[in-house]
């Protein structure tokens, strides 16, 4: 499988002025236009590029990743965190987005806390720098969206005990990491169950003016608020409105609309807003609108048009 450059990688290449002629270093060159749709990388190339960027620009990498402009540079991830009710739900959505766009997924287990590590889609080894940088970003997102200090610990692959780059990256999470069989981020149960901070939700959730007070308008508002977190079911909305699913159906029928029509309206409204960003990609928009895969979004968009 082949992958396009994601937003973060493109921004890092531009910010650090990574040269395009990298064939001698990692086996391939970068295109002059990083948005070239024909330029795609296999898993090994994808990991090699990130590894090269981190190692060659280590001095400025950590400070860059801590900046809000970088942390919030990917709308799907930002919206997924802001729309989730709790941190553990946001992490599950992050895993789904990675499955749309990256050559790796998160392995997440929720037992006595939340354990996160990475695995590649094909089973090849992921460079340690890539793993630790991703775990660092997850810890920063967790702290930012809950507005609480990180609670948990980092375990590094025991082969990294004398690796200066791995230790420098991991020090941003924990001064003295543990060592074990693989690099893993453990988030305490207390932190994993924290609600996303209301200020963060208000900052990144798509909104519109609703002055009618109709139930149908409230349903659309709820859907827009929660679709990026994957919550777009009729049952979910009914519970948010403190009524049964059947009551919601009946009351919407009195206003002459169905839930499925409101869901389509909410998604179209959100799509129109997100599409004002020329850099938005189809898989990102699909994720933001709560679809399971880009094909579902393509079918719906044809109906809207």
C-alpha positions in Angstrom: 0.0 0.0 0.0 1.2 3.5 -0.7 0.6 6.8 1.3 0.6 10.5 0.5 2.6 12.9 2.7 0.4 14.0 5.6 0.0 17.5 6.8 2.5 17.2 9.7 5.3 15.7 7.5 4.8 18.4 4.8 5.0 21.2 7.4 8.1 19.7 9.0 9.8 19.4 5.6 9.0 23.0 4.8 9.8 24.4 8.3 13.2 22.7 8.6 14.0 23.3 4.9 14.6 19.6 4.3 16.4 19.2 0.9 14.5 17.5 -1.8 17.5 15.4 -3.0 17.5 12.7 -0.4 18.3 9.7 -2.7 21.7 9.3 -1.2 20.3 9.3 2.4 17.1 7.4 2.3 16.9 6.0 -1.3 14.5 8.5 -2.9 14.0 12.2 -3.7 11.2 14.4 -2.6 9.2 16.3 -5.3 9.4 20.0 -5.7 5.7 20.2 -5.1 4.9 18.3 -1.8 1.2 18.3 -2.8 1.8 16.3 -6.0 -0.9 13.6 -5.9 1.4 11.3 -7.9 4.0 11.2 -5.2 3.3 8.3 -2.8 5.4 6.3 -0.5 5.3 2.7 0.6 5.6 1.9 4.4 9.3 1.6 4.5 9.8 4.9 2.6 7.3 6.6 4.8 9.1 5.6 8.0 12.5 6.3 6.6 11.5 9.9 5.7 10.2 10.6 9.2 13.2 9.0 10.8 15.5 11.2 8.7 13.6 14.4 9.5 13.7 13.7 13.3 17.4 12.7 13.4 18.6 15.5 11.1 16.6 18.2 12.9 16.5 16.9 16.4 17.7 20.2 17.9 14.5 22.1 17.0 12.1 19.2 16.7 10.8 19.1 20.3 10.1 22.9 20.5 8.3 22.8 17.2 6.0 19.9 18.3 5.1 21.7 21.5 3.8 24.8 19.6 0.0 25.0 19.3 0.2 25.8 15.6 1.7 22.4 15.1 -0.4 20.5 17.6 -3.6 21.8 15.9 -2.3 21.6 12.3 -4.4 18.5 11.4 -8.2 19.4 11.5 -9.4 15.8 11.8 -7.3 15.0 14.9 -8.2 18.3 16.5 -11.9 18.0 15.8 -11.9 14.3 17.0 -10.4 15.3 20.3 -12.6 18.4 20.7 -15.8 16.4 19.9 -15.1 13.5 22.2 -16.5 13.4 25.6 -13.5 11.7 27.3 -9.9 11.3 26.5 -10.1 7.5 26.0 -12.8 8.0 23.4 -10.6 10.6 21.6 -7.7 8.1 21.5 -9.9 5.5 19.9 -10.9 8.0 17.2 -7.3 8.9 16.7 -6.6 5.2 16.0 -9.4 5.2 13.4 -8.0 8.2 11.6 -4.5 6.6 11.5 -6.1 3.6 9.8 -7.3 6.1 7.0 -4.1 7.9 6.5 -1.0 6.2 7.9 1.1 3.1 7.5 0.6 2.3 11.2 -2.1 2.0 13.7 -2.3 2.5 17.4 -2.7 -0.6 19.6 -4.9 0.6 22.5 -6.0 -1.4 25.5 -8.1 -0.1 28.3 -7.2 -2.1 31.4 -6.4 -0.4 34.7 -5.6 2.6 32.5 -4.9 3.0 28.8 -1.8 1.4 27.1 -0.8 2.8 23.7 1.8 1.5 21.3 2.3 1.3 17.5 2.2 -1.4 14.9 2.7 -1.1 11.2 0.0 -2.2 8.8 2.2 -4.8 7.2 4.1 -6.0 10.3 7.4 -4.3 9.4 9.4 -2.7 12.2 8.7 1.0 12.9 11.8 3.0 13.6 12.2 3.9 17.3 12.3 7.6 16.5 8.9 7.4 14.8 7.3 5.4 17.6 8.6 7.8 20.4 7.6 10.9 18.4 4.1 9.6 17.9 3.8 8.7 21.6 5.1 12.2 22.5 2.4 13.8 20.3 -0.3 11.7 22.0 0.9 12.8 25.4 0.9 16.4 24.4 -2.6 16.2 22.9 -3.8 14.5 26.1 -2.5 17.3 28.2 -3.8 20.0 26.0 -7.3 18.8 25.5 -7.9 17.8 29.2 -5.9 20.9 30.5 -4.3 18.6 33.0 -0.6 17.5 33.5 0.3 14.1 32.1 -0.5 11.2 34.4 1.1 7.9 33.5 4.5 6.6 32.4 6.6 5.8 29.3 8.3 2.5 28.7 11.1 2.4 26.1 12.4 -0.5 24.2 15.3 -1.8 26.3 17.6 -1.5 23.3 17.3 2.3 23.6 18.9 2.7 27.0 21.9 4.5 25.4 20.2 6.1 22.5 20.5 9.9 22.9 17.7 10.8 20.5 15.3 8.3 22.0 16.1 9.5 25.5 15.8 13.2 24.5 12.4 12.7 22.9 11.1 10.5 25.8 12.3 13.1 28.4 9.5 15.3 27.2 7.1 12.8 28.6 9.0 11.4 31.6 12.4 12.3 33.0 13.3 8.7 33.7 11.5 6.2 31.5 11.2 2.6 32.2 12.6 -0.1 29.9 10.9 -3.2 28.5 10.1 -5.3 25.5 8.7 -2.4 23.4 8.0 1.4 23.5 4.7 2.0 25.2 2.8 4.9 26.6 0.7 4.2 29.7 -2.0 6.7 30.6 -3.5 6.4 34.0 -7.2 5.4 34.4 -7.8 8.8 36.1 -6.5 10.7 33.1 -8.0 8.4 30.4 -11.4 9.0 31.9 -11.1 12.8 32.1 -13.6 14.9 30.1 -12.3 16.9 27.3 -12.1 20.5 28.6 -15.1 22.6 27.6 -12.8 25.5 26.3 -11.1 23.1 23.9 -14.5 21.8 22.7 -15.8 25.3 22.1 -12.7 26.3 20.3 -12.7 23.6 17.6 -16.2 22.4 17.1 -18.1 23.6 14.0 -21.0 25.8 15.0 -23.8 27.7 13.3 -26.4 30.2 14.4 -29.6 28.6 15.6 -32.4 30.9 16.7 -35.5 28.9 15.9 -35.4 26.6 19.0 -36.9 23.8 16.9 -36.1 20.2 17.9 -34.8 19.5 14.4 -32.3 22.4 14.7 -31.1 21.1 18.0 -30.6 17.7 16.5 -28.5 19.2 13.7 -26.4 21.1 16.3 -25.8 18.0 18.3 -24.8 16.1 15.2 -22.3 18.8 14.2 -20.9 18.8 17.7 -20.4 15.0 17.9 -19.9 13.6 14.3 -16.1 14.1 14.4 -16.0 11.8 17.4 -18.0 9.2 15.6 -21.2 9.8 17.5 -24.0 10.3 14.9 -26.5 7.6 15.8 -30.2 8.3 16.5 -29.8 6.6 19.8 -26.9 8.8 20.9 -28.8 12.0 19.9 -31.9 10.9 21.7 -30.0 10.2 24.9 -28.4 13.7 24.7 -31.9 15.1 24.4 -33.1 13.0 27.4 -35.7 11.2 25.4 -36.2 7.8 23.9 -35.4 7.0 20.3 -39.1 6.5 19.6 -40.0 9.9 21.1 -37.4 11.6 19.0 -38.8 10.0 15.9 -42.3 11.0 16.7 -41.4 14.6 17.6 -39.3 15.1 14.5 -42.2 13.7 12.4 -44.4 16.5 13.8 -41.9 18.9 12.3 -42.0 17.1 9.0 -38.5 15.7 9.0 -36.7 12.5 9.7 -33.5 11.8 11.5 -31.7 10.6 8.4 -32.6 13.8 6.6 -31.2 15.9 9.5 -28.0 13.7 9.5 -27.5 14.4 5.8 -28.1 18.1 6.3 -25.6 18.3 9.2 -23.0 16.5 7.1 -23.5 18.7 4.1 -23.3 21.9 6.2 -20.1 20.7 7.8 -18.6 19.6 4.4 -19.3 23.1 3.0 -17.4 24.6 5.9 -14.4 22.2 5.8 -14.1 22.5 2.0 -13.3 26.2 2.3 -9.9 24.8 3.3 -8.3 24.0 0.0 -5.8 21.6 1.6 -8.5 19.3 3.1 -8.3 15.8 1.7 -11.1 13.3 1.0 -10.2 10.9 3.7 -9.9 13.7 6.2 -13.3 15.1 5.3 -14.8 11.6 5.5 -13.5 11.1 9.0 -14.7 14.6 10.1 -18.2 13.8 9.0 -18.3 10.6 10.9 -18.2 8.1 7.9 -16.6 4.7 8.3 -14.6 5.1 5.1 -14.1 7.6 2.2 -16.3 5.5 -0.1 -19.3 6.3 2.1 -18.5 10.0 1.8 -18.2 9.8 -2.0 -21.6 8.2 -2.3 -23.2 10.8 -0.1 -21.6 13.8 -1.8 -22.9 12.6 -5.2 -26.4 12.7 -3.7 -25.9 16.2 -2.3 -24.8 17.5 -5.7 
